[in-house]
Amino acid sequence: MLAIRLRDAGGLEWSGLDAQTAYGYYPASLWRAGEAVPDFYGLALPAGAPPGNYALSLDLRDPATNQSLGHLDLTRPLSITTPIGSRQPRYTLLP
């Protein structure tokens, strides 16, 4: 099982996803050592999320034992945000 979390610099979780790897058809317990298993996931960022640095954490877990098989943390800046709802910003404060 793969757990994906997106948190801001203060640790607030803005988005998350728990999914079976390879859509559940090829569990990690069957992977061979060194095997690369391509997989794709979409993680939606909610409207109104402020710009800043966000940490994306990926945790691969064995579904039978819930033991971690690997963990990765990435920090990336987010500079483009979307207003809440269909509202447009009234004033542009910065170029």
C-alpha positions as a printed Julia matrix, in Angstrom:
95×3 Matrix{Float64}:
   0.0    0.0     0.0
   1.21   3.51   -0.78
   0.43   6.46    1.49
   0.97   9.91   -0.05
   0.72  13.1     2.01
   1.16  16.77    1.08
   1.9   19.1     4.01
   2.81  22.77    4.26
   5.84  24.09    6.14
   3.8   24.14    9.38
   2.9   20.45    9.05
  -0.74  21.01    8.05
  -1.91  18.26    5.67
  -3.51  19.74    2.53
  -4.02  16.54    0.57
  -3.52  12.81    0.97
  -4.08   9.52   -0.77
  -3.88   5.85    0.23
  -3.73   3.44   -2.69
  -2.74  -0.08   -3.62
   0.37  -0.15   -5.79
  -0.14  -1.09   -9.44
  -3.9   -0.68   -8.91
  -3.85  -3.7    -6.6
  -2.84  -6.11   -9.37
   0.83  -6.4    -8.43
   1.35  -6.0    -4.65
   4.77  -4.92   -3.38
   5.15  -8.24   -1.55
   5.57  -9.92   -4.98
   8.2   -7.5    -6.34
  11.68  -8.83   -7.02
  14.7   -7.06   -5.49
  15.71  -4.1    -7.66
  12.6   -4.29   -9.83
  11.19  -0.95  -11.01
   7.39  -0.9   -11.04
   6.01   2.17  -12.86
   2.86   3.6   -11.31
   1.04   6.94  -11.51
  -1.01   8.83   -8.95
  -2.77  12.17   -8.98
  -2.91  14.28   -5.85
  -5.3   17.22   -5.96
  -4.4   20.42   -4.19
  -7.52  22.1    -2.82
  -8.47  25.56   -4.04
  -7.27  28.3    -1.76
  -4.02  26.6    -0.77
  -1.45  29.33   -0.12
   1.91  29.48   -1.93
   4.94  28.26   -0.04
   7.08  25.2     0.51
   5.21  21.9     0.63
   6.54  18.5     1.7
   5.41  15.47   -0.25
   5.88  12.22    1.68
   5.59   8.76    0.15
   5.4    5.69    2.38
   5.28   2.19    0.92
   3.8   -0.33    3.39
   3.22  -4.07    3.36
  -0.59  -4.45    3.56
  -0.34  -7.73    5.48
   1.93  -6.49    8.28
   1.68  -2.68    7.89
   5.5   -2.58    8.06
   7.18   0.22    6.15
   9.0   -1.0     3.04
  10.39   2.44    2.23
   9.82   6.14    2.82
  10.67   9.27    0.8
  10.24  12.97    1.62
  10.45  15.7    -1.02
  10.12  19.44   -0.42
   9.1   21.67   -3.31
   7.95  25.29   -3.54
   4.42  25.94   -4.76
   4.05  29.35   -6.38
   0.77  29.02   -8.29
  -2.44  28.87   -6.27
  -6.15  28.95   -7.06
  -8.76  31.11   -5.33
 -11.47  29.28   -3.4
 -14.54  28.57   -5.52
 -14.88  30.38   -8.81
 -13.83  33.75   -7.41
 -11.08  35.65   -9.14
  -8.64  37.87   -7.25
  -9.83  41.45   -7.17
  -6.36  43.05   -6.97
  -2.94  41.88   -8.08
  -0.52  42.77   -5.3
   2.64  41.37   -6.88
   3.65  40.92  -10.52
